[in-house]
């Protein structure tokens, strides 16, 4: 019975989550409840409870995690100051003269917005409100329009700079060091957020390129599904290119500045995120969209997201400590290492479980609860930490797209007009899910897609 306590703890927490309790309190509450039961029955060592204050202090003093509110502020400021709206209008004018051009514009703007926010829900909702009515008005097929918006919105999982990769970088680094200590290496190496950013570049660009190729194929095969913008609504070349210079270059320059300073080792992720936040304020002021009301909305959204992330992180830390106190990590390690097929079977099973959990839990919960348990085990089997991090990001991105429970589908359904049916949204994302699976397969077969660039830059 004692050996089953870790499994009962996990099952109990999952049921509480399905009932609808807030994630942070469900994780912390279930952990503390089982710890109390274990302490009273003599099956739980109180030293793990005594470690909770130190763990929380470690979270609050982690300088890397300060990058989260700063990146969120940067993304929300770009969104609330209508820079995203201007980007969409400009890119629509640039590409809109050809069939599929508006779809490509939505993909590019969605990629930029996803990279700056890193929050799937925010990007999908924003693009759904801005782009979906325009695409439908231009005669786009509802399936194509909704598919492009959902797919581009989930790019925040893999396109740097992204808070997803920041969180993954912190957790994977700790797991990698733990795996090395378990193997008797007492001067463990570390994995940085910059490593994950570099590792995500090639898979991310490949993914966006295949998305764009799919839209181009539709434009060639069925142009009536992705018609061009009428000629009388297009701007003349000189006016258009001036608009491109003033609208497109500044936000792209800001993202390149933030990402380049991290990858070049000039600034830490936290320092680069602070530069990005200030840059977003400057852009909003330059666009004359910055006022007290906008600033208030941005600060409120940033505070809400930051509070959510840190409360979940604290709750997940308590849950993980109690899970380890019951010997749960040893139970998982013995199960994965004894699977027939070795490393491949263990990795496949973990990815499958994460994919299914992605239907019910956001990436933050999965990152803080599941990855700290399984990642040290997988890394001790010889799996590259950068490759593992990118595989997890792509896997969760696919999960968030997959019917019937994908998060991005629910987000878009909430803002889509009644004329767009739920089955149309489901059918629209299927080709993009297939593309995701192709990229995951390529990354699994060619790990160098994720590891080559970090090894080249950092040796």
Secondary structure, 3 states (H helix, E strand, C coil): CHHHHHHHHHHHHHHHHHHCCCHHHHHHHHHHHHHHHHHHHCCCCCHHHHCHHHHHHHHHCCHHHHHHHHHHHHHHHHHHCCHHHHHHHHHHHHHCCCCCHHHHHHHHHHHHHHHHHCCHHHHHHHHHHHHHHHHHHCCCCHHHHHHHHHHHHHHHHCCCCCHHHHHHHHHHHHHHHHHHHHCCCCCCCCCCHHHHHHHHHHHHHHHHHHHHHHHHHHHHHCHHHCCCCCHHHCCCHHHHHHHHHHHHHHHHHHHHHHHHHHHCCCCCHHHHHHHHHHHHHHHHHHCCCCCHHHHHHHHHHHHHHHHHHHHHHHHHHHHHHHHHHCCHHHHHHHHHHCCCCHHHHHHHHHHHHHHHHCCCCCHHHHHHHCHHHHHHHHHHCCCCHHHHHHHHHHHHHHHHHCCCCCHHHHHHHHHCCCCCCHHHHHHHHHHHHHHHHHHHHHHHHCCHHHHHHHHHHHC
